[in-house]
Amino acid sequence: MQSKQILTLDDARKIAAGAEAEAKKNNWAVTIAIVDDGGHLLWLQRLDKAAPISSQIAPAKARTAAVGRRETKVYEDMINNGRFSFLSAPTLEGMLEGGIPILVNGECVGAVGVSGVKSAEDVLIAKAGIAALGL
């Protein structure tokens, strides 16, 4: 039997606080989603003035990063480079930059997805959240 690390609610709170601080520092209205390693939603936070659609895009990015075990930019780049068949991949909806897996000792324990500003800025927010865990 193997053991694995898992995200707790306290971990999700820390991630959300770090991500929110980064977003607010830059006056960015975003939605922050945190999922476990299976892509199940642990936390969803839509900041004031964030577009309603961002509350659907952020969890999709987080799920895709968690189950794919990689940043969602990888999928976006593949599609943009002509691998259009990847659009038919089952259950992968958030194939846009802004989903970042949370890795602990090389193992994925979950992911953060952010939506609401430019994709590279979404990534900065997600990574600030992950950094708040102090891994």
Secondary structure, DSSP 4 states (H G I P E B T S, - for coil): --------HHHHHHHHHHHHHHHHHTT---EEEEEETT--EEEEEE-TT--TTHHHHHHHHHHHHHHHTS-THHHHHHHHTT-GGGGG-TT----SS-EEEEEETTEEEEEEEEESS-HHHHHHHHHHHHHTT--
